[in-house]
Amino acid sequence: MEDLTAFLDRTQLLHFFPAHYKEQIARHLVRLEFPKDKEIFKEGDPSDGLYLIAAGSVGAFISDPELGIEFQIATLGINECFGEMGLLTGEPRSATIRTLEEVVAYQLPSKVFFTLLNGSAQMAVELGKILAKRVAEMSRNQPTTQTADISRFQFNADLFHMLSESLISQHKIIPLSLEEGVLTVGSVNIKNTLGYDAVKRIFRGVRLQPLQISESDFNKFMEKAKQLLAKPIVSAPQVKKPHTIQYWSEDEKDEKGGMAISGEETKRLLDNILSEAIDLESSDIHIEPEYEETVVRFRVEGRLRKRTGSVIPRNVYKSLVSRIKVLSKLDIAEKRLPQDGRFSITIDGRDIDFRVSTLLSKNGEKVVLRILDASTALIELSRVIIADKIYQVLRRMLFQPHGVILVSGPTGSGKTTTMYSMLNERKSKELNIVTVEDPIEYSIPGITQVQINEAIGLGFSTVLRTILRQDPDVILVGEIRDSDTAKMAFEAGLTGKLVISSFHANNSLSALVRLFELGIDPYLASSALLGIINQRLVRRLCPNCAKPFDYPEAVIKSLTLAGAYDPRAPMKLLQPRGCPTCNNAGFKGRMAALELMIFNEATKHLILKKAPPSEIKREAEKGSYISLGKYCNFLLANGLTAPGEVLRVLPREDEMKM
């Protein structure tokens, strides 16, 4: 008895109980011994008691049947406990508990637990305080949701007509109000990111505010809608209105002082080009001089398409380029050397930035404008990470107090959007968040953003060194390019800062190898690294016209080899068709396809030993890794993209062997 009471003195949960309470608990403890890799209970099982670990360690795992993966979310060791939250809430187990080595544990069965509490009001109060504190700690970093009383919203037929009956019924989402650019919707499933994305494709340029509603409220609302509407729900045509555009140079952006630039026809032409690009949700505009005409192309969903309509004569080209140069504060007379600039516009109330680059070609200066629309870039992390369980895992990693998170992938793979979404998720008035970027692409209110300037010696490492003296909590390093920046970022992650950075690498393992090549010590990497995200962008199928299609055996075989298709669980694949909604492209928008590696104790031990990448990957596959193929399988199974898109981004066979 004395030994067990002494053991309870050391446990995190019960050590500050009065001695006579611990003696009562000790009398009812059941000693249990488990071998390595033994499943003590599964996610979803009913709660059967409280477990206290006396020797060894266990892992907590959550699974996602759709992705066919299991992720380890925690490691618990000697004097720690598990199972207490199920006892408190009466809910099924929220995670699977599996031994990582031989384990000795003591169980306090649920029946005994409640008998003791019923017999002692004081013990119940003490334990209630402890568990309430643990609940508060667990929920502090969880996303909050609002519960809606939809009776306070007046039925809006115009909003209701914008969504199709099939979308409303499938996702159980109803539009409630649209005020000051915020669309409030009621959703039966508050985590229905797929449904929110469908709504956002119809209501462009708005911020979505989802409210939790009950199934019965949804049914009542639909019944009321049918009574109030004399005609069936149809997709209302969007009337094209002329855009109102106001220009701002980079210097005048804050003062909002207008610029008077002559040439009404040139101004109108540039207005039309910018408006069309924004309507098409383009990422870039290419203005290219050719022998007889000026060619304008828009990059839409990763592909360039030529501007339709009347041909722009070659003699208009010089005045068009001059206008862009004046707006961007560039030297109009300088045509031989490349120039970079920036200007902003306000279009229908939306502030949009343009990053300008000029380059002399055989036929004249080519101008490329990168469109930077903060309203589309600063999106919720749950919309970037569509798979809910993966979002939960990534969010748990993001709310660690210190460490390094790397976002890798090729140029144009959406790394910046993912990192900005992480910052937006982590943003708090209690935190000092600082970024160092080249260049600053989007302004984020409440965050200190610093742009590097190599011309005056203000590089990533110089700025980062200064930031570390500015008492930061979270640091975003736009890109790790050299050894000095890498070492400082990892040392910051080891000494109490959370660091998020991008990194050029083909996959998570090659990112790890490249870190070693940059001189990161295995001890530093294993201690500071929380996880690596590797991503690509794939086009999203248009939900209005995508149809099931029987793909050739060769396509299925390629998907299977890449891990994106399981012949044991065949699924119906969709094919893009094309319709007016998607401009006959068959696709509408893009989304991230991810590879994710979380570093737990086992993988960190292998990094410390500088084990081969293949060995680290094998260990990670036991509960801290999702391959790009698995994630693409999830996207295909949910009808979000097409096999051609998946095969375009999946690694080649030689890369998969790494």
SULHU-V700026 format. One line per field, one symbol per residue. ss: DSSP state (@ for helix, = for strand, . for the rest). phi: phi as a letter, one per 20 degrees, with the letter a starting at -180 (. if undefined). A space follows every 50 residues. Layout:
# SULHU-V700026
ss->???
phi->???
This chain:
# SULHU-V700026
ss->.@@@@@@@@@........@@@@@@@@@..=====....===.......== =====..=======....========....==.@@@@@@......====. ..=======@@@@@@@@@@.@@@@@@@@@@@@@@@@@@@......==..@ @@....@@@@@@..@@@@@@@.=======..======.....@@@@@@@@ @@....======..@@@@@@@@@@@@@@................=====. .............@@@@@@@@@@@@@@@@....======...======== ..====.....==@@@@@@@@@@@@@@...........=========..= ===========..=========.@@@@...@@@@...@@@@@@@@@@@.. ..======......@@@@@@@@@@@@......=====..........=== =.=@@@.=.@@@@@@@@......====.....@@@@@@@@@@@@...=== ===....@@@@@@@@@@....@@@@@@@=============.....==.. ..@@@@@@@@@.....@@@....==....@@@....============.. @@@@@@@@....@@@@@@@@....==.@@@@@@@@@@.....@@@@@@@. ..@@@@..
phi->.ffffffffefffdfefggffffffgfdfdfcccffmeefbdgnfffdqd dceebnbcddcdccgfemccdedacdcgmecbnfffffemefgebedcfe bfcdcdddggffgfffffebfffffffgffffffffffegdefecddedf feeefdffffffdfffffffelccfdacclmdeececfdfeeffffffff feefmdeedecfcegffffffffffffeeecffcfffeffdfeddcecff feffflefdedfnfffffffgffffffffelfebcddcfcfdbdedcded lncecffeoffefffegffffffffffemdfffedeefccbbbccdclne ececedcdbfdfepfedcdeecdffeeedfffefefffffffffffffef fbpcddddqfgnenfffffffffffegbfedddcdccbefecedgncedc dfbffdneegffffffgfedledccddgaedbfffffffffffedodedd bebeafbffffffffffenffgffffeefeacddccdcfefffecfcfbe fggffffffffendbdffcfceedcfdobgfdlmencbncbedddcceed fffffffgflfggffffgffffrbbcffffffgffffemebdggffffdf ffgfffff
